[in-house]
Amino acid sequence: MEKTFEEIVKNRRSIRSFTEEHIPDETINKIIELTAYAPSSWGGHPVEFIVIRDRETMQELARCKQMGAGPLAFGDAAIVPIVDTRKLELWVEDAAVASTYLLLAAESCGVGACWIHMKDRKGHTNSAPEDIRQLLHIPEYYEILNAVSLGMPKKRPESRTVQARIHHESY
C-alpha cells in the first residue's frame, strides 16, 4: 500500500538503530531518483550523491566526525550529498533541501534514515568535511553539509503531534 504525502511527513523520524536486513539496490536507486527532484537554486541541480555500501568504508565515514555519527557505521548504506561550488554560491541551501527530500524518499520506501550533520564539525584529523573529502577522494571544489545513514528500522519511535506556530501579518 502506498503512503500518502501526509503519512510520509508525519511518520518520518530519525532512525538510529537498524536491523541486519539488506536494502535492495533498486530501493537505494529509487530513493536517489526521487531525491533528484528536489528544488535547487536557479534550477541548477548541483547536488551529487556518493552511495556507500561497503561496511568498512561506512565505519571509516562514521569516524570522520568526532561525535554523533554512529548511525553511519551501523546502517546498510550511507549517502553523502556533495555540492559542486563552482556552479553556485547557495550550496548549503541546495544540500539541505536535497537531503530533506532524501529523508522523505527513504520514508516513502519504508527505509529508516538519519541526517548526520558534518559542516563546521570536528573530525579526527581535520574538520569532519575535510576528513570525508580525503576518505572518499572528493575534489576540493565540492562541499559537504551532511551524510545520511540508511537501514531498515529496528523500531520506530512513537508517533507525535507537532503544533505549528503561525503568525499572521506580523509577529
N, C-alpha and C positions, 0 to 999 in steps of 0.2 A: 504494500500500500504506500503510495507516495505521500510525503508530508506536505502540508501547506506551508506557505511562507511564514505565516503566523506561528505555526508549530516549530518551525526551524529556529526562528528568532527567539521564541520563549523558552525552548528546550536547550539551546546551545549553552554549554558550560565549559570551563577549563577542566580538562581531564588530565590528571597527572599520574594515574595508575592504570596500567594496561594488562590485558590478558596476553597469552602467548600466540593468540590467533593471528595468522598471516593475512594482511590486506592484499587482495589481488592487484597486480599491476594495472589492470583495467580500471579499478576503482581509483587508484592514485592518479591515473591519467585523466579520469573524468573530473576529479577534484581540481586538477590543474587547468583543464579545459574550461570549467565553469569560472575559475578564478581569472582567467584571461579576459573575461567580460567586464572586469572592474573598471570603473571610470578612471581616467588619468588626466593630469593637467595637459591642456592643449591637445588632447586625444592622441598623445604620442606613444602610449603604452610602453614605457621604458623598463618595466619590471620584468625580470627574468627569474627563473626558478632552478635551484640546484636541488635535485631529489637524491637523498642518501638512503640506501637500504642496507649497506654494509654495517654490521653491528660494531666492529672495531672503530670505524670512522665516526659512527654516531656517539660512541663513548668519548672519543677524542673531541668531538664537537661540544659535548657537554662540559668538558674540562676547559674549553676556551673562555668560559665565564667563571669567575671565582665562586659565585654563589647563585643558587636558584635555577640551574639549568638541568637538574636531574632528570626530568621527563624526556630530554633528548636522548639519554643513554638507554632508556627502557622501553621506548615505543617500537613500533615495527618499521617506521620510516621517519625521516626528518626532512623538512623542506626549508631551504634558506632562500628567501626572496632577495635579489640583488638588483640594484638600480644603476644604470649607466648614466653617470652625472654629466657626461659630455652632451647629453641631449636636453637637459633641463636643470633648473635650479630647485624645483619643488620635489626633490627626491623623497624626503621624509613623508610628505603627504601621500605621494603615489604608493610608496611601500606600505604605509598604514592602511590605505583603502584596499589594496590588493590582498594584504594579509587578513583583513576583516572578511573579504569575500572568501578567502581560503578557509577560514574558520567556519563560515556558514555553509560552504560547499561540502566540507567534511561532515558537518552535522546532517546535511541533506542525504548523504550517502551512508549514514549510520556509523561514521568513524569518529572516534574521540580525538580532540585536538587541544593543544595548549600553546599559546603565544609565549615565547621566551624573549624578553627584551634584551638587546645587545648594545645599542647605541649608548655611548657615554658610560659604559660599564667596564669594570676592570677585568682583564683577562689574567692569565698566569704569567705571561712574559711581557705583554704589551696591553693595549686595550682589547676588549673582547672582539670587536670587529676586526682588528688587525690580526689577532690570533686565528680567527676564522679565515681571513684572507689568505694567510700563509698555509693553513691546513688544506684548504680547498683550491689553492692556486688561482685565486680571483685577482684579476688585474686591478691596479691602483685606482683607476677611474670609476670603479664600481663602489657603491656604498652599501652598508649592511645595517638595517634597522633592527631586525629580529630574526628568529628562527621559529619554526613551528614543529612540534612533535606530534606524530600521528600514531594511533593504535586503537585497538578495539577496547572499549572501556571495561575495566574490571567492575566498576559500579558507577552509577550516575548519581550526582548529588540530587537531593530532593528539589522539587520544583519550588519556585519562588515567585513572589509578586513584587513588581517594581512600580513605584508611583512616579510618573513624570512630573517634573517641576516646571510648570508653564507660567509664563508672564506674558500678558497681552499689552501691546502698545508701549509699555516701558516696564522697568523693573518694579 
